[in-house]
Amino acid sequence: MTEEYGKEGPILSIFLSEFHNIAGPKIVYQYPENYVTKEVFDAVSVYIIPKPQIQKRIITVNVLGHKITGYPNEIKNPKYVRNALIFNLCFVCDSKSRTVHYEPAVKKLSEYLENLELENGFLSNDDSREQMPRILRHILEELNARGECTVTVHLSDQKPVTAEHSERKVGDKGERRMSLLSDRRHPIGDGKIGSQEGHERRMSMLSDLRQEEVSQRVLRKPSDSESKARRKSFDGKNKQGLSTSVLHLKVVRIWPDPPHVLDHHVPILISERVLNQGEHWDLTTQQVLPYIDGYAHVAKIAAAADVESNLVKACVENLLYYDQVRLLPIFQYSNIYTVTSNIGKLYDNHELQEECQRAVGKNSTSLPQLSHIMMLYCSMTYGVSVRDLCIRFNPQALNVDEQRLIQFGLLHNLIRRLHQFPVFLSPDGGGGGGGGERGGGGGAPPSQGTPSRQSAIHRLCNGSHSYDEICCRLGMTHKELHDKVERDPNIHVLWK
């Protein structure tokens, strides 16, 4: 199953696996216990602890009802059995859920454990990694509940790295490692350069620096800010002589793809941030933004901005993805709208009432009465066009702008547009015009003398194209199309 079609689901389990020198791949810690059974793990262990060629990459395996996402990692060092420590911290979700938004957190956790091992021997120390069950439980519960968490790890006490204390023990057999200088000889008491045979030297930070850069970084006097930061980090030890390391995790939500934008859609801005940060958008979006007014459809915007129509659609889809615009149908006085069940919110919600009065009023000095607004909305029903509404109530005299009234109602789902979908039925009783792009379809061929535009109309009259779409595609006005449909006895109109 492709992830794009899945829904976001919770993390069902988190486990830490490693390669054991005798038992092979195994789960070391897991929360909840035994959620991933041995049979399931054995079936996917080749992907959990993979070959070196695919290590340090996000790997997602969907098998046996589980979707497992991990970032296999390897630390090479002669001090480990088989000269390497191979581990993987994995998130487990339902097989049908979407997991792509968890991948950055999985990778960050794996790299965090790698750094803890390099600097403190966290994973190879049995006493230190006893905290893993608590850590795994905290991560699972917090990410599922809030989408973010703070991980606190207690580390064994160690002195800060200085020129005098550049070596630290890393094992129980007297092994030593260099935290700054790799493959360099260590200064001894008499100031001469000597070597310490039998002791391993290893560099954790500055492997790619030249000798002069390393000497300057090690021997220079630390700045005041560095000294304060160092004192702060080592003053944070608890009473048992332990220091702590903190990691912040957050799940970044992946929003679904925006709806496909067509030529007859009318974009309207719903956020002022778009205009305030206009210079941060791409050049095409900056050129299109001034023409997005809530009344012009995409084809009209493309012509006015002198931008290719597909580029305008791409810009509007991008703004839709970031929830900066909404799509409305074309406004015409021949349109018919009907009130929805959400109209009750306008009656109960005082904040919505004030927002509506400010939005639909002709001027800000004198707001329209709520009773007049409710009267206009509740009068919208089947068979009553905006023109009929204006003739009957004269919204301008009530200090109401009818276009803004329609916009506000559509944006807040107080009303909805009733669209006309023409269907062409051939005289022999066949179906409609079929697909508009392929032409012909199932309809009867036009008689001799029938204009080609009439044939194009028949091809689009298959019940899936509204009046707005047909008018934009054929360059016709609503009245022209309506007249042609009315004169053709083989075309019937559906309202929905």
Secondary structure, 3 states (H helix, E strand, C coil): CCHHHCEECCCCEEEEEEEECCCEEEEEEEECCCCCCHHHHHHHHHHHCCCHHHCCCCEEEEECCEEEEECCEEEECCCCHHHEEEEEEEEEEECCEECHHHHHHHHHHHHHHHHHHHHHCCCCCCCHHHHHHHHHHHHHHHHHHHCEEEEEEEECCCCCCCCCCCEEECCCCCCEEECCCCCCCEECCCCCEECCCCCCCCCCCCCCCCHHHHHHHHHCCCCHHHHHHHHHHHHCCCCCCCEEEEEEEECCCCCCCCCCCCCCCEEEECCCHHHHCHHHCCHHHHHHHHHCCCCCCHHHHHHHHCCCHHHHHHHHHHHHHCCCEEEECCCCCCCEEEECCCHHHHHHCHHHHHHHHHHHECCCCCCCCHHHHHHHHHCCCCCCEHHHHHHHHCHHHHCECHHHHHHHHHHCCCEEEECEEEEECCCCCCCCCCCCCCCCCCCCCCCCCCCHHHHHHHHHCECCCCHHHHHHHHCCCHHHHHHHHHHCCCEEEEEC
